[in-house]
Amino acid sequence: MIQHLRNTLFILAGIFLLLTLFAFQGYAFPTSTPGGLLYYTDQTEFEADFPGLPKEDFEESPIAAGTFDFCTGPIDSTTNQPPNCFVPGDILPGLSLDSDPGHQMPIHGIGYGTLTTSSVTLASNPGSDILSISFSGSDVYAVGMDLVAFLSGVGTYTIKVYGTGNTLLDTITSPTVSTSETFFGFFSPRPITQFTLDNGANEIVDNIQFGTIMTSGLTFYTDQNVFETAHPGLPVEDFEESPVASGAFVIFPEPLDSTTNAPGAFSPGDILEGLQIKTISTSTPATSLVIIGDHYSGILNLNNASKMVCSNLPNDDLRILFPGYNAYAIAMDLLPANLPASPPSTAHITAYSLMGNPLGTTTISLPRTQETFFGVHSNRLIGWITVNITNATESECIDNIQFGSSPTHLTFYSTEADFKKARANLPKEDFSESPVPDATPQICNEPIDSTTNEAGCFTPGDILPNITFQTENSLNQTCPACMVLYGPNTGPLANTTPLLNVDPPDHLEIGFPGKNVHFTGMTLYIGLMSIYGPNDTLLGTAVHFPSGPNLDFWGVESTEPISRITIYGSPFLSDVIFGGKFPWPMYLPALSSGGGPTP
């Protein structure tokens, strides 16, 4: 932390790039694979994204601690191999494990041999066998497990994930595994039917979680009128600016966005701001998209009434992103591209948060005779949508992409003037009472509130009542309860009052204890905000980008009281305005001897 303070003024010019990375990459969030899967090394993050999954822990086996025995694969809910293996009902239904090809499966008691495990584990046969784990259900999208090695730190696991029709979805490499449990999890937007584990020796597994994804925060639509009634007036990208001729097509490099300059396909400005289209490939690197003219009558005979953008290769999936845009409601027309005689297809559609966490997935049927409407609304900001068709010979085509709207209960403001029109004369916390010198960083202990009494930071009464500032989790080990206060005129930010900041990996949290706050606004450089209401219910999320190199205004109005706002990344923050719906002191100056509500 001391070194951070010494270097602050020298690295401030590059801090904006870092802020962007902090805000939108995170620290414990999942990692994307080339094939469109996500993998997790943080069990807490995995279980937050996929709560309540069934878990197979093998604890029904009576194997004694420090011992082992052999079971014969496949092992499933019907297995009947007493005394040390399993009897019917011990293994969760829908799960099957086998050592391929030998079928001999060691079962280890707690702490067997060199293992430092805390529970029973199951393994593949030593040698060339690999561990194969299969699911008989069709709704497995997420898998988590503990991996173990007989020798600590000697290697990693190669994990191959398969989908319907034994299609290889992707190959993932785990972190280095120890003799105790090492968590690893993954998510696929397509159903997972099987995965294999290979570490070149004994593959050992425990605590297998598997199942679907929760979609409680999403509403899916297949009726366009219902969607547009609920979310009217959204901008629509119809691709009609493309010069591609009727019945023709043009292949062009990805990504497709407002800057694309591909002769015959698109020019800069043809695509709406806030929209980007890319591909995901499960086998070869995807590098291109296709714009198809209306009424394309080639070999595919699409019967499309207007221009559409498609994935170029059948094994490519489409990813529709909304970078830097507050997209909560998204809709589009879908059409599969294949031979006319092919049967109807099924599309798997998954929505992701801006941080890359899956929000929910659904499937819809796609007939070939017409474009099929699909829509989704989320109470969290949508970062992107993936569209993949189960038929491996088909490409995905999209048209008429609508995006925007806002979450229930919330209205966002991008200018202070508009915010004050909605609610004027609110108190503002600008940190100006702090004695921190110009362009100088000062460490302050958290929380910062009206009671703070710390030399160089604040004295009691400097901060307005009913507002607190702190880190979200105090994750910085070098300074676990610290915030950074910057003096006026810090670098290029042109701030006239002090700025509050936190060091990554922490995030900044603004709380409103005991206050009926429905309005809050602030100036900051960049941020991804999560707004919480009563009982810590998530009301919605929003992303804020400045219009220039300096601090910019962001505000929100809520029909529900706001309890706190978490700002992800490492934002520079000042001038926090907050208050209720009504100017209480003007109309109710003295409700009781104890004083009435304040704005």
C-alpha positions as CSV (number, residue, x, y, z in Angstrom):
1,M,0.0,0.0,0.0
2,I,2.9,2.4,0.8
3,Q,4.4,1.7,-2.6
4,H,1.1,2.3,-4.2
5,L,0.9,5.7,-2.7
6,R,4.5,6.6,-3.8
7,N,3.8,5.5,-7.4
8,T,0.2,6.9,-7.7
9,L,1.0,10.2,-9.4
10,F,3.4,8.6,-11.8
11,I,1.0,5.9,-13.1
12,L,-2.2,7.9,-13.0
13,A,-2.1,8.5,-16.8
14,G,-2.5,4.7,-17.3
15,I,-5.0,4.1,-14.6
16,F,-8.0,4.6,-16.9
17,L,-7.2,1.4,-18.8
18,L,-6.8,-0.5,-15.6
19,L,-10.1,0.8,-14.3
20,T,-11.8,-0.6,-17.4
21,L,-10.2,-4.0,-16.9
22,F,-11.1,-4.0,-13.2
23,A,-14.7,-3.0,-13.8
24,F,-15.4,-5.6,-16.4
25,Q,-13.1,-8.5,-15.8
26,G,-13.3,-9.0,-12.0
27,Y,-11.1,-11.2,-9.9
28,A,-13.1,-14.4,-9.0
29,F,-15.3,-14.4,-12.1
30,P,-15.4,-17.3,-14.5
31,T,-13.0,-17.5,-17.5
32,S,-14.2,-18.0,-21.1
33,T,-12.9,-20.7,-23.3
34,P,-12.5,-20.6,-27.1
35,G,-15.5,-22.9,-27.4
36,G,-17.8,-20.7,-25.4
37,L,-17.6,-22.5,-22.1
38,L,-16.9,-20.9,-18.7
39,Y,-14.7,-22.4,-16.1
40,Y,-14.4,-21.6,-12.4
41,T,-11.6,-22.1,-9.9
42,D,-13.5,-20.3,-7.1
43,Q,-16.1,-22.6,-5.4
44,T,-17.9,-19.7,-3.8
45,E,-18.3,-17.9,-7.2
46,F,-19.5,-21.1,-8.8
47,E,-22.1,-21.9,-6.1
48,A,-23.3,-18.3,-6.3
49,D,-24.0,-18.7,-10.0
50,F,-25.5,-22.2,-9.6
51,P,-27.0,-22.4,-6.1
52,G,-28.5,-25.6,-4.8
53,L,-27.1,-28.1,-7.3
54,P,-27.3,-31.8,-6.2
55,K,-23.9,-33.0,-5.0
56,E,-22.5,-36.5,-5.0
57,D,-19.9,-36.9,-2.2
58,F,-19.6,-40.7,-2.1
59,E,-20.0,-40.7,1.7
60,E,-22.5,-43.5,1.5
61,S,-19.6,-45.9,1.1
62,P,-18.6,-47.5,4.4
63,I,-14.9,-47.6,3.3
64,A,-12.7,-47.0,6.4
65,A,-10.4,-44.0,6.8
66,G,-6.9,-44.7,5.6
67,T,-7.9,-47.7,3.5
68,F,-9.0,-48.4,-0.1
69,D,-10.9,-51.0,-2.1
70,F,-11.8,-51.6,-5.7
71,C,-15.2,-51.0,-7.3
72,T,-16.3,-52.1,-10.8
73,G,-17.5,-49.5,-13.2
74,P,-19.8,-48.1,-14.3
75,I,-20.9,-46.7,-10.9
76,D,-24.5,-45.3,-10.8
77,S,-27.7,-45.3,-8.7
78,T,-28.2,-49.0,-9.5
79,T,-24.8,-50.2,-8.4
80,N,-24.9,-53.1,-5.8
81,Q,-21.3,-53.9,-4.7
82,P,-21.1,-54.3,-0.9
83,P,-19.4,-54.2,1.4
84,N,-17.1,-51.2,0.7
85,C,-18.5,-49.8,-2.6
86,F,-22.2,-48.8,-3.1
87,V,-25.6,-50.3,-2.9
88,P,-28.7,-49.1,-5.0
89,G,-29.6,-45.6,-4.1
90,D,-26.2,-44.5,-2.8
91,I,-25.3,-42.6,-6.0
92,L,-27.4,-39.8,-7.2
93,P,-29.7,-40.6,-10.1
94,G,-28.6,-39.3,-13.5
95,L,-24.9,-39.7,-12.7
96,S,-22.6,-42.4,-13.9
97,L,-18.8,-42.9,-13.4
98,D,-16.4,-45.3,-15.1
99,S,-12.7,-46.0,-15.5
100,D,-12.2,-46.3,-19.3
101,P,-11.4,-48.8,-20.6
102,G,-10.5,-51.0,-17.6
103,H,-13.6,-50.4,-15.3
104,Q,-11.6,-50.9,-12.1
105,M,-12.2,-48.0,-9.8
106,P,-10.4,-47.5,-6.5
107,I,-12.4,-46.0,-3.7
108,H,-10.4,-44.2,-1.0
109,G,-11.2,-43.6,2.6
110,I,-10.4,-40.3,4.3
111,G,-6.6,-39.6,4.2
112,Y,-5.6,-42.8,2.3
113,G,-1.9,-43.0,1.6
114,T,-0.4,-39.7,0.5
115,L,-3.9,-38.1,0.2
116,T,-4.8,-35.3,2.7
117,T,-8.5,-35.4,1.7
118,S,-11.3,-34.9,4.2
119,S,-13.9,-37.2,2.7
120,V,-14.3,-40.4,0.5
121,T,-13.0,-40.1,-3.1
122,L,-13.4,-42.2,-6.2
123,A,-10.7,-42.8,-8.8
124,S,-9.9,-44.3,-12.2
125,N,-7.7,-47.4,-12.5
126,P,-3.9,-46.5,-12.3
127,G,-2.2,-46.4,-15.7
128,S,-3.7,-45.5,-19.0
129,D,-7.3,-45.4,-17.9
130,I,-9.2,-42.1,-17.8
131,L,-12.2,-41.2,-15.6
132,S,-15.4,-40.8,-17.6
133,I,-18.4,-39.1,-16.0
134,S,-21.8,-39.1,-17.8
135,F,-25.3,-37.6,-17.2
136,S,-28.5,-39.3,-18.4
137,G,-30.6,-36.1,-18.1
138,S,-30.8,-33.4,-20.7
139,D,-30.7,-30.4,-18.5
140,V,-27.1,-30.4,-17.1
141,Y,-25.3,-27.1,-17.9
142,A,-23.1,-26.7,-14.9
143,V,-20.7,-29.1,-13.2
144,G,-18.4,-28.5,-10.2
145,M,-16.1,-31.0,-8.5
146,D,-13.1,-31.4,-6.3
147,L,-10.0,-32.9,-8.1
148,V,-7.2,-34.6,-6.2
149,A,-3.7,-35.9,-7.0
150,F,-1.6,-38.6,-5.2
151,L,1.4,-36.3,-5.4
152,S,1.0,-32.6,-4.6
153,G,1.7,-30.1,-7.4
154,V,2.8,-32.6,-10.0
155,G,0.3,-31.8,-12.7
156,T,-3.0,-30.7,-14.1
157,Y,-6.1,-32.3,-15.4
158,T,-7.2,-32.3,-19.1
159,I,-11.0,-32.1,-19.1
160,K,-12.9,-32.9,-22.3
161,V,-16.6,-31.8,-22.3
162,Y,-19.1,-33.4,-24.6
163,G,-22.6,-32.5,-25.6
164,T,-25.5,-34.1,-27.4
165,G,-24.4,-36.7,-30.0
166,N,-21.0,-37.0,-28.4
167,T,-20.0,-33.6,-29.8
168,L,-16.8,-32.3,-28.2
169,L,-17.8,-28.9,-26.8
170,D,-14.3,-27.9,-25.6
171,T,-11.1,-29.1,-23.9
172,I,-10.1,-27.4,-20.6
173,T,-6.9,-27.6,-18.5
174,S,-7.3,-27.4,-14.8
175,P,-4.9,-25.6,-12.4
176,T,-2.3,-27.7,-10.7
177,V,-4.0,-30.1,-8.3
178,S,-2.9,-31.0,-4.8
179,T,-3.3,-34.0,-2.5
180,S,-6.3,-32.3,-0.9
181,E,-9.4,-31.2,-2.7
182,T,-8.9,-28.6,-5.5
183,F,-12.1,-27.1,-6.8
184,F,-12.9,-26.9,-10.5
185,G,-16.2,-26.1,-12.2
186,F,-17.5,-25.3,-15.7
187,F,-20.6,-24.2,-17.5
188,S,-21.7,-24.8,-21.0
189,P,-24.5,-23.0,-22.9
190,R,-25.3,-26.4,-24.5
191,P,-26.4,-29.4,-22.4
192,I,-23.5,-31.5,-21.1
193,T,-23.8,-35.2,-21.5
194,Q,-20.4,-36.4,-20.5
195,F,-16.9,-35.2,-19.5
196,T,-13.6,-37.0,-19.1
197,L,-10.7,-36.4,-16.7
198,D,-7.1,-37.3,-17.6
199,N,-4.0,-36.5,-15.6
200,G,-1.8,-39.3,-17.0
201,A,-2.0,-41.3,-13.7
202,N,-4.8,-41.7,-11.2
203,E,-7.8,-39.4,-11.8
204,I,-9.4,-38.8,-8.4
205,V,-12.7,-36.9,-7.9
206,D,-15.1,-35.9,-5.1
207,N,-18.1,-33.7,-4.4
208,I,-19.5,-33.7,-8.0
209,Q,-22.2,-31.0,-8.4
210,F,-24.3,-31.0,-11.5
211,G,-27.5,-29.6,-12.9
212,T,-29.2,-26.7,-14.6
213,I,-28.9,-22.9,-14.2
214,M,-31.3,-20.8,-12.2
215,T,-33.3,-18.3,-14.3
216,S,-35.4,-16.6,-11.6
217,G,-34.1,-13.1,-12.6
218,L,-35.1,-13.6,-16.3
219,T,-38.3,-13.4,-18.3
220,F,-38.2,-15.1,-21.7
221,Y,-40.5,-14.0,-24.6
222,T,-41.6,-15.8,-27.8
223,D,-44.5,-13.3,-28.6
224,Q,-43.2,-10.1,-30.1
225,N,-46.3,-8.0,-29.3
226,V,-46.0,-9.0,-25.6
227,F,-42.3,-8.1,-25.5
228,E,-42.7,-4.7,-27.3
229,T,-45.6,-3.8,-25.0
230,A,-43.5,-4.5,-21.9
231,H,-40.4,-2.8,-23.5
232,P,-41.5,-0.2,-26.0
233,G,-39.3,2.0,-28.2
234,L,-36.0,0.0,-28.1
235,P,-33.5,0.8,-30.8
236,V,-33.5,-1.9,-33.6
237,E,-30.6,-3.1,-35.7
238,D,-32.0,-4.5,-38.9
239,F,-28.8,-4.6,-41.0
240,E,-30.6,-2.8,-43.9
241,E,-27.7,-0.3,-44.2
242,S,-25.6,-3.1,-45.8
243,P,-25.3,-2.8,-49.6
244,V,-25.5,-6.6,-50.1
245,A,-27.9,-7.4,-53.0
246,S,-31.1,-9.3,-52.7
247,G,-30.4,-13.0,-53.0
248,A,-26.6,-12.5,-52.5
249,F,-24.2,-12.9,-49.6
250,V,-20.8,-11.4,-48.5
251,I,-18.4,-12.9,-46.0
252,F,-16.5,-10.4,-43.8
253,P,-14.2,-10.4,-40.8
254,E,-15.6,-10.3,-37.3
255,P,-16.4,-8.5,-35.0
256,L,-19.3,-6.6,-36.5
257,D,-19.9,-3.2,-34.7
258,S,-20.3,0.5,-35.5
259,T,-16.6,0.7,-36.6
260,T,-16.7,-2.2,-39.1
261,N,-15.3,-1.2,-42.5
262,A,-15.8,-4.3,-44.8
263,P,-16.4,-3.4,-48.5
264,G,-19.7,-4.9,-49.8
265,A,-20.8,-5.7,-46.3
266,F,-20.8,-2.7,-43.9
267,S,-19.3,0.8,-43.5
268,P,-18.5,2.6,-40.2
269,G,-21.7,3.9,-38.7
270,D,-24.0,1.3,-40.3
271,I,-24.3,-0.6,-37.0
272,L,-25.9,0.9,-33.9
273,E,-23.6,2.0,-31.1
274,G,-23.6,-0.4,-28.1
275,L,-23.9,-3.6,-30.3
276,Q,-21.2,-6.0,-31.3
277,I,-21.5,-9.5,-33.0
278,K,-18.9,-12.2,-32.8
279,T,-18.7,-15.9,-33.2
280,I,-17.7,-18.8,-30.9
281,S,-16.2,-22.0,-32.5
282,T,-16.2,-25.4,-30.8
283,S,-13.4,-26.7,-33.2
284,T,-11.7,-24.2,-35.4
285,P,-10.9,-20.5,-34.7
286,A,-13.8,-18.5,-35.9
287,T,-12.8,-15.4,-37.9
288,S,-15.8,-14.4,-40.0
289,L,-19.5,-13.6,-40.3
290,V,-21.8,-13.5,-43.3
291,I,-24.4,-10.8,-44.4
292,I,-27.1,-12.4,-46.5
293,G,-29.4,-10.4,-48.7
294,D,-33.2,-10.7,-48.5
295,H,-34.8,-13.7,-50.2
296,Y,-31.6,-15.6,-50.5
297,S,-32.4,-18.5,-52.8
298,G,-29.1,-20.3,-52.9
299,I,-28.5,-23.8,-51.7
300,L,-29.9,-22.9,-48.2
301,N,-33.1,-21.3,-49.5
302,L,-33.5,-19.3,-46.3
303,N,-36.8,-17.7,-47.2
304,N,-35.6,-14.6,-45.3
305,A,-37.8,-11.5,-45.8
306,S,-34.9,-9.1,-45.0
307,K,-31.1,-9.0,-44.6
308,M,-29.6,-11.2,-41.9
309,V,-26.2,-11.7,-40.3
310,C,-25.2,-15.4,-39.9
311,S,-22.3,-17.4,-38.5
312,N,-20.0,-18.4,-41.4
313,L,-19.3,-22.0,-40.4
314,P,-21.9,-24.5,-39.1
315,N,-19.8,-25.2,-36.0
316,D,-19.7,-21.5,-35.1
317,D,-22.1,-20.1,-32.6
318,L,-23.1,-16.4,-32.4
319,R,-22.3,-14.1,-29.5
320,I,-24.2,-10.8,-29.4
321,L,-22.5,-8.3,-27.1
322,F,-23.6,-5.0,-25.6
323,P,-20.4,-3.3,-24.5
324,G,-20.8,-0.2,-22.5
325,Y,-24.6,-0.2,-23.0
326,N,-27.3,-0.5,-20.4
327,A,-29.1,-3.5,-22.0
328,Y,-31.7,-5.2,-19.8
329,A,-34.2,-6.2,-22.5
330,I,-33.0,-7.9,-25.7
331,A,-34.9,-9.4,-28.7
332,M,-34.1,-10.7,-32.1
333,D,-35.4,-12.8,-35.0
334,L,-33.7,-16.2,-35.5
335,L,-33.5,-18.4,-38.6
336,P,-31.4,-21.6,-39.1
337,A,-29.4,-21.9,-42.3
338,N,-29.4,-25.4,-43.7
339,L,-30.9,-27.5,-46.5
340,P,-34.7,-26.9,-46.9
341,A,-35.5,-30.6,-46.2
342,S,-33.8,-30.6,-42.8
343,P,-36.0,-31.0,-39.8
344,P,-36.8,-28.1,-37.4
345,S,-33.9,-27.1,-35.2
346,T,-33.5,-26.3,-31.5
347,A,-31.6,-23.2,-30.4
348,H,-30.0,-22.8,-27.0
349,I,-29.9,-19.2,-25.9
350,T,-27.9,-18.1,-22.8
351,A,-27.8,-14.6,-21.3
352,Y,-24.6,-13.5,-19.4
353,S,-23.9,-10.6,-17.1
354,L,-21.4,-7.9,-17.9
355,M,-18.9,-9.8,-15.7
356,G,-19.4,-13.0,-17.7
357,N,-21.6,-14.9,-15.2
358,P,-24.4,-16.9,-16.8
359,L,-27.8,-15.4,-15.9
360,G,-30.0,-18.1,-17.5
361,T,-30.5,-20.3,-20.5
362,T,-33.5,-21.5,-22.5
363,T,-34.3,-23.5,-25.7
364,I,-36.7,-22.6,-28.5
365,S,-37.8,-24.5,-31.6
366,L,-36.8,-22.9,-35.0
367,P,-38.9,-23.8,-38.0
368,R,-37.5,-23.2,-41.5
369,T,-40.5,-21.4,-43.0
370,Q,-40.1,-18.1,-41.2
371,E,-38.0,-16.1,-38.8
372,T,-38.7,-16.9,-35.1
373,F,-38.9,-14.2,-32.5
374,F,-37.1,-14.4,-29.2
375,G,-36.8,-11.9,-26.3
376,V,-35.4,-11.8,-22.8
377,H,-35.5,-9.3,-19.9
378,S,-33.2,-9.4,-16.9
379,N,-33.1,-7.3,-13.7
380,R,-29.3,-7.4,-14.1
381,L,-27.3,-5.8,-16.8
382,I,-26.9,-8.2,-19.8
383,G,-23.4,-8.3,-21.2
384,W,-24.0,-10.7,-24.0
385,I,-26.2,-13.4,-25.5
386,T,-25.1,-16.6,-27.1
387,V,-27.1,-18.4,-29.7
388,N,-26.2,-22.0,-30.7
389,I,-28.2,-24.5,-32.7
390,T,-28.1,-28.1,-31.8
391,N,-27.7,-29.3,-35.3
392,A,-24.0,-29.3,-36.0
393,T,-24.5,-28.7,-39.8
394,E,-26.4,-25.4,-39.4
395,S,-25.4,-21.8,-39.0
396,E,-27.3,-19.3,-36.9
397,C,-28.9,-16.3,-38.6
398,I,-30.2,-13.2,-36.7
399,D,-32.1,-10.1,-37.6
400,N,-33.9,-7.1,-36.0
401,I,-32.0,-7.0,-32.8
402,Q,-33.7,-4.8,-30.2
403,F,-31.8,-3.8,-27.1
404,G,-32.0,-1.4,-24.2
405,S,-34.7,-0.7,-21.6
406,S,-34.1,-0.5,-17.9
407,P,-34.8,-2.7,-14.9
408,T,-38.0,-2.6,-12.9
409,H,-38.1,0.1,-10.2
410,L,-35.1,2.1,-11.6
411,T,-34.6,5.2,-13.8
412,F,-31.1,6.2,-14.7
413,Y,-29.7,9.8,-15.4
414,S,-26.6,10.7,-17.3
415,T,-26.7,14.5,-16.5
416,E,-27.0,16.3,-13.2
417,A,-29.4,18.7,-14.7
418,D,-31.9,15.9,-15.6
419,F,-31.4,14.4,-12.2
420,K,-32.2,17.7,-10.4
421,K,-35.3,18.2,-12.5
422,A,-36.6,14.9,-11.0
423,R,-35.5,15.8,-7.5
424,A,-33.9,19.1,-6.6
425,N,-32.2,20.4,-3.4
426,L,-30.7,17.2,-2.1
427,P,-27.7,17.2,0.2
428,K,-24.3,16.5,-1.4
429,E,-21.3,14.8,0.1
430,D,-18.2,16.2,-1.7
431,F,-15.5,15.3,0.9
432,S,-14.3,18.9,0.9
433,E,-13.9,19.0,4.7
434,S,-10.9,16.7,4.4
435,P,-7.5,18.4,4.8
436,V,-5.9,16.1,2.2
437,P,-3.5,18.3,0.1
438,D,-3.8,18.8,-3.7
439,A,-2.8,15.8,-5.9
440,T,-1.9,13.8,-2.8
441,P,-3.2,10.3,-1.8
442,Q,-4.2,9.6,1.8
443,I,-5.0,6.3,3.4
444,C,-8.2,6.3,5.5
445,N,-9.6,3.5,7.5
446,E,-13.1,2.2,6.7
447,P,-15.9,2.8,7.2
448,I,-16.0,6.5,6.4
449,D,-19.0,8.1,7.9
450,S,-20.2,11.0,10.1
451,T,-18.3,9.5,13.1
452,T,-14.9,9.1,11.4
453,N,-12.1,10.7,13.5
454,E,-8.8,10.2,11.7
455,A,-6.0,12.7,11.2
456,G,-5.5,13.6,7.6
457,C,-8.9,12.2,6.6
458,F,-12.0,13.4,8.5
459,T,-13.2,14.5,11.9
460,P,-16.7,13.8,13.3
461,G,-19.3,15.7,11.4
462,D,-17.2,16.2,8.3
463,I,-19.3,13.5,6.5
464,L,-23.1,13.9,6.2
465,P,-25.2,11.6,8.4
466,N,-26.9,8.6,7.0
467,I,-24.3,7.7,4.4
468,T,-21.3,5.4,4.7
469,F,-18.4,4.5,2.4
470,Q,-16.4,1.3,2.7
471,T,-14.9,-1.5,0.7
472,E,-17.2,-4.4,-0.2
473,N,-15.2,-7.2,1.3
474,S,-11.9,-5.8,2.6
475,L,-10.0,-8.1,0.3
476,N,-6.7,-6.2,0.0
477,Q,-4.4,-8.2,2.3
478,T,-1.8,-5.4,2.6
479,C,-4.5,-3.0,3.9
480,P,-7.7,-4.9,4.7
481,A,-9.7,-2.0,6.0
482,C,-8.4,0.9,3.9
483,M,-9.7,3.4,1.4
484,V,-7.7,5.9,-0.6
485,L,-8.6,9.6,-0.6
486,Y,-7.0,11.8,-3.3
487,G,-6.6,15.5,-3.0
488,P,-8.1,18.0,-5.5
489,N,-6.4,18.4,-8.9
490,T,-5.3,14.8,-9.1
491,G,-3.7,14.1,-12.5
492,P,-5.9,14.7,-15.5
493,L,-9.2,14.2,-13.7
494,A,-9.7,17.9,-13.1
495,N,-11.3,17.3,-9.7
496,T,-11.9,20.4,-7.5
497,T,-12.7,18.4,-4.4
498,P,-11.2,15.2,-3.0
499,L,-11.9,11.9,-4.6
500,L,-12.6,8.5,-2.9
501,N,-11.1,5.3,-4.3
502,V,-10.3,1.8,-3.3
503,D,-7.4,-0.5,-4.3
504,P,-8.3,-3.6,-6.2
505,P,-9.4,-6.3,-5.7
506,D,-11.8,-4.4,-3.4
507,H,-15.0,-2.7,-4.7
508,L,-16.5,0.5,-3.3
509,E,-19.8,0.3,-1.4
510,I,-22.0,3.3,-0.6
511,G,-24.6,2.5,2.2
512,F,-27.6,4.5,3.3
513,P,-28.3,3.1,6.8
514,G,-31.7,4.0,8.3
515,K,-32.5,6.4,5.4
516,N,-35.4,6.4,3.0
517,V,-33.3,7.1,-0.1
518,H,-34.9,6.9,-3.5
519,F,-32.5,9.2,-5.3
520,T,-28.8,9.2,-5.5
521,G,-26.3,10.6,-8.0
522,M,-22.5,11.1,-8.1
523,T,-19.6,12.0,-10.2
524,L,-17.1,9.2,-11.1
525,Y,-14.8,8.2,-13.9
526,I,-16.1,4.7,-14.7
527,G,-18.1,2.1,-13.0
528,L,-20.4,-0.9,-13.0
529,M,-23.0,-0.3,-10.3
530,S,-25.3,-2.8,-8.5
531,I,-28.2,-1.1,-6.7
532,Y,-29.8,-2.9,-3.8
533,G,-33.1,-2.3,-2.0
534,P,-34.9,-3.5,1.1
535,N,-33.7,-6.7,2.5
536,D,-30.6,-6.4,0.3
537,T,-32.7,-7.3,-2.8
538,L,-30.9,-6.5,-6.1
539,L,-32.9,-3.9,-7.9
540,G,-30.7,-3.6,-11.0
541,T,-27.3,-2.9,-12.4
542,A,-25.9,-0.2,-14.6
543,V,-22.7,0.6,-16.5
544,H,-21.3,4.2,-16.7
545,F,-18.7,5.5,-19.1
546,P,-17.6,9.1,-19.1
547,S,-18.2,11.3,-22.1
548,G,-14.6,12.5,-22.0
549,P,-11.4,12.1,-20.0
550,N,-12.7,13.6,-16.8
551,L,-15.2,12.7,-14.1
552,D,-18.8,12.5,-15.3
553,F,-22.3,12.3,-13.6
554,W,-24.4,9.2,-13.0
555,G,-27.6,9.1,-11.1
556,V,-30.5,6.7,-10.3
557,E,-34.1,7.0,-9.1
558,S,-35.8,4.1,-7.5
559,T,-39.4,3.4,-6.6
560,E,-38.0,1.2,-3.8
561,P,-35.8,2.5,-1.1
562,I,-32.1,2.1,-1.9
563,S,-30.1,0.4,0.9
564,R,-26.7,0.4,-0.8
565,I,-24.8,0.7,-4.1
566,T,-21.7,-1.4,-4.9
567,I,-19.4,0.0,-7.6
568,Y,-17.2,-2.7,-9.2
569,G,-13.7,-1.9,-10.3
570,S,-11.6,0.9,-8.7
571,P,-13.7,4.0,-9.3
572,F,-12.8,7.6,-8.5
573,L,-15.8,9.0,-6.8
574,S,-17.0,12.4,-5.4
575,D,-20.1,14.7,-5.0
576,V,-22.6,12.0,-3.9
577,I,-26.1,13.4,-3.9
578,F,-28.8,11.4,-2.0
579,G,-32.3,11.7,-0.5
580,G,-35.9,10.7,-0.4
581,K,-38.9,11.4,-2.7
582,F,-40.1,14.5,-0.9
583,P,-38.4,17.6,0.6
584,W,-39.5,16.6,4.2
585,P,-38.1,19.6,6.1
586,M,-40.0,22.1,3.9
587,Y,-43.4,20.5,4.6
588,L,-42.9,18.7,7.9
589,P,-40.4,20.7,9.9
590,A,-41.1,19.1,13.3
591,L,-43.0,15.9,13.4
592,S,-41.8,15.1,16.9
593,S,-39.4,16.3,19.5
594,G,-36.8,13.9,18.0
595,G,-37.1,15.5,14.6
596,G,-38.7,14.1,11.5
597,P,-37.3,12.5,8.4
598,T,-34.6,14.4,6.4
599,P,-34.0,14.3,2.7
